[in-house]
Amino acid sequence: MLNKNPPTLATIRIKNLRLRTYVGINEDEIQNQQDILVNVVIGYAADRAVQFNRIEEALNYRTITKEIIAHVEGGRFALLERLTKELLEIVMNYEQVEVAEVEVDKPHALRFSDSVSVTLSARKEQPRG
């Protein structure tokens, strides 16, 4: 019998993760860490987590966040685009993740602006059957 119920897609949002890293191409940016804000939106099929109410069945966003923090704080990045791509790859490497979006903000990157940000997203292809 076919399951006629669509999977329960959970959305996890990691909001305004405040980190410091080396990002930019100007001498000052290369020599000094800067503040960045990371926002991540993750979609995953949460059927088993909902059904069994057990942490083992859920996507562990704490583990993902720790990996993001280590990558950002341990790296040097010329472009926001590259940093954003690498963070998106970290998130998408988790088997349960079906879709994700990562936004990285660089506060005060432009005069008269709160920040500049880059957003990238990805979706895993569904198997054809």
Secondary structure, DSSP 8 states (H G I E B T S, - for coil): ----S---EEEEEEEEEEEEEEE-SSHHHHHS-EEEEEEEEEEEE-HHHHHH--GGGS--HHHHHHHHHHHHHT-EES-HHHHHHHHHHHHHTSTTEEEEEEEEEEETSSTT-SEEEEEEEEE------
